Amino acid sequence: MTLSEGTGLQTPAKPGPEPAPPGGRKRPWAGEAGESVTRNLVLVGVLVALIVIGAITQPELYGNSTWVWTNILSILQLASVVGVVTVGMTFVIIGGGIDLSVGAIVALAGVWCTTLATQSYGAGGMIFTALVVGVAVGLVNGLLISYGRLVPFIATLAMLVAARGLAAAISGKQTQISANTFINGIASTKILGIPVLVYILAAVAVAGWILLNRTTFGRRTVAVGGNPEAARLAGIDVKRHTMLLYGLSGLCCGIAAIMLTSQATSAQAAMGNLYELDAIAAAIIGGTLLSGGRGTIVGSILGVLIFATITNLFAINGLSTEAQNMVKGGIIVAAVLVQQFRFQSVTRLFSRT
């Protein structure tokens, strides 16, 4: 406290500078926001490193600017379908859950929207059916988890089996051909030289970013995933919100089903195989905590792009799929280890030393 001149009244002293953390200097990227920026920059660095590896291993290809641009578009198109699914998966994991049924939901929505009865209603009917089926199955998952009190792993694993079985029953274990020219043309149409599928991924990612970072729904998602009991005491309907998160994941699966059907001009019960693993892995690589309460849409999309680039890199070098899967598995393990032994803990250890 200090005395004000001429008044004799005491006024609060001005606060001093913020004390530096242990180790001497203040970190420039302190807090969750700074950590997310740092992590995303690291992911961008990994992408650049993969491109450099490709240029070193295939210099004649990367020396052709036309091929480079075409290859970039191929990577983006390869990442588009899984990227849309990953956006929904990111919300579920941030909310403290997990969804192992996303690939099966994609298959069920794709098969249901390509039945002859559905195709008779045109492109609008097919899109509407895929979205409704995706949302409905997602809400069933959320209902079982929220109000049935099933563990998310068990509930979504059961849905994976059930949805695949229903898709096989509807299609008669046969591939269903899409005869709609509008649906089939989505994958082959380009705007300003960029495939429409890439625009769809960008639109879903932007919408997901806004929903997570600029709305009450996003703040509630983080609260529910971080501490469900505290969120309940704060007035959040945790059960209803969890159900909506799985419905959102199902919506993304419905969109992905239309995109995948357009790429293959057909649908079958086996489509979307292992999409759940790709989506979970991309979200983890992007910094989403498996325990919930933290994650970013930007990081998840960067994770999808990293895996798509690895797939492309192995393809142009003629390497086997088995080796590619082993590399992906190693990356997932490394990402989880980084989450457990966070960078800040390592810096504190060195500062103490």
Buried (B, 14 or more C-beta within 10 A) or exposed (E): EEEEEEEEEEEEEEEEEEEEBEBEEEBEBEEEEEBBBBBBEBBEEBBEEBBEBBEEEBEEEBEEEEBBEEBBBBBBBBBBBBBBBBBBBBBBBBBBBBBBBBBBBBBBBBBBBBBEEBBEBEBEBBBBBBBBBBBBBBBBBBBBBBEEEBEBEEBBBBBBEBBBEBBBEBBEEEBBEBEBEBBBEBBEEEEEEBBBBBBBBBEBBEEBBEBBEEEEBBBBBBBBBBBBEEBBEEEBBBBEBBBBBBBBBBBBBBBBBBBBBBBBBBBBBBBBBEBBBBBBBBBBBBBBBEEBBBBBBBBBBBBBBBBBBBBBBBBBEEEEEEEBEEBBEEBBEEBEEBBEEEEEEEBBEEEEE
